[in-house]
Amino acid sequence: MLVVDHTLTDAQIKALPTTPVLIVPGNPHKAIVLHAAELILNDTAGAYTNVSTGAADVLSLHAGLRVSSELPNDELLGFATKQIGHINARDAAPYACALSTRKGQDLELLCVNTDGDFTGGHADNYLRVIAYFNLIITG
């Protein structure tokens, strides 16, 4: 099992609704199989605003058109350093054992926010993404 530990800056967090963040780069000969991910937010220096109330979900990991389980948008508001979610890739689709890419596809962190980019926050804030995955050689 491989692990990647990626920390997003305040600027990257604010731009998530319009700019996905690369978590694991694709490989032309291998598929990425995501087993789980942890997301830990530190927003003690300043809470985020402009978080849409109409969107049901906010953060998810995407592998091409496949999507992991998603974290509710209220998890991005008003708490200090915390684990905001554990994404279980087995919840991605019925009968799926894990979220997997096709060969060459990236694994990215995406965000749904109908009001556009986030505002507020602070330069000291960060979002840590820890992804547990395997690389599988494909034909």
C-alpha positions in Angstrom: 0.0 0.0 0.0 1.3 3.5 -0.9 0.5 6.6 1.0 0.7 10.2 -0.1 0.4 13.1 2.4 -0.4 16.4 0.7 -1.1 19.7 2.4 -3.1 22.4 0.7 -2.4 26.0 1.5 -5.1 28.6 2.3 -5.0 29.8 -1.3 -5.6 26.3 -2.6 -8.5 25.7 -0.2 -10.2 29.0 -1.3 -9.8 28.0 -5.0 -11.0 24.4 -4.7 -14.4 25.1 -6.2 -12.8 26.2 -9.5 -9.3 24.6 -9.3 -8.9 20.8 -8.4 -5.8 19.8 -6.6 -3.7 16.9 -7.9 -3.2 14.3 -5.1 -1.7 11.4 -7.1 -0.5 11.9 -10.7 -1.6 9.4 -13.3 0.8 6.9 -14.8 0.3 5.9 -18.5 0.8 2.2 -17.6 -0.9 2.0 -14.2 -4.2 2.6 -12.6 -4.6 4.2 -9.1 -6.7 2.2 -6.7 -7.8 4.4 -3.8 -8.6 2.6 -0.6 -9.2 5.4 1.8 -8.3 9.0 2.6 -8.2 11.3 5.6 -8.8 15.0 5.4 -7.7 17.2 8.3 -8.5 20.9 8.3 -6.8 23.6 10.4 -8.8 26.8 10.1 -8.0 28.2 13.6 -6.6 31.4 12.1 -9.8 32.2 10.2 -13.0 30.4 9.2 -14.0 30.2 5.5 -17.0 32.0 4.2 -19.0 31.9 1.0 -19.7 28.2 1.5 -23.0 27.5 -0.3 -25.8 26.2 1.9 -27.6 24.7 -1.1 -24.8 22.2 -2.0 -25.3 18.8 -0.4 -21.6 17.8 -0.5 -18.4 19.7 -0.7 -15.1 17.7 -0.8 -14.5 14.4 -2.7 -11.7 12.6 -4.5 -12.2 12.1 -8.2 -10.6 9.5 -10.5 -11.8 10.4 -14.0 -15.6 10.2 -13.8 -15.6 8.1 -10.6 -16.2 9.9 -7.3 -15.4 8.9 -3.7 -17.8 9.4 -0.9 -18.3 13.1 -0.2 -18.0 15.2 2.9 -20.9 17.5 3.9 -20.4 21.2 3.3 -20.9 22.1 7.0 -17.7 20.3 7.8 -15.8 23.2 6.3 -17.2 25.7 8.7 -16.4 26.9 12.2 -14.2 24.2 13.8 -10.5 24.3 14.8 -8.0 21.7 13.9 -9.9 18.5 13.3 -10.2 15.5 11.1 -13.1 16.5 8.9 -13.5 13.2 7.2 -12.4 9.7 6.4 -13.3 8.9 2.8 -14.0 5.2 2.4 -13.5 4.4 -1.3 -15.7 1.4 -0.9 -18.7 3.7 -0.7 -17.9 5.1 -4.2 -20.3 2.8 -6.1 -22.4 -0.3 -5.5 -20.3 -3.5 -5.6 -17.1 -1.5 -5.9 -14.2 -2.6 -3.6 -12.3 0.6 -4.1 -12.2 3.8 -6.2 -9.9 3.2 -9.2 -8.8 5.3 -12.1 -8.2 4.2 -15.7 -4.5 4.0 -16.6 -3.1 7.5 -17.0 -5.8 9.3 -15.0 -5.0 11.5 -12.1 -6.5 11.3 -8.6 -7.7 14.8 -7.7 -9.4 16.6 -4.8 -12.5 18.5 -6.0 -15.1 20.7 -4.4 -18.7 21.6 -5.0 -19.6 25.1 -4.0 -22.4 26.7 -6.0 -21.4 30.2 -4.8 -17.9 30.0 -6.4 -14.6 30.2 -4.6 -14.4 30.4 -0.8 -13.5 33.6 0.9 -12.3 34.4 4.5 -9.8 32.0 5.8 -6.2 33.0 6.7 -2.7 32.3 5.4 -2.0 30.0 8.4 -4.9 27.7 7.5 -4.2 24.3 5.8 -6.0 21.2 4.6 -4.1 17.9 4.9 -5.0 15.1 2.6 -3.7 11.6 3.4 -4.5 9.1 0.7 -4.0 5.3 0.9 -3.7 3.7 -2.5 -2.1 1.0 -4.8 -0.8 1.3 -8.3 -2.0 -1.6 -10.5 -0.4 -2.4 -13.9 -3.0 -2.5 -16.6 -2.9 -3.9 -20.1 
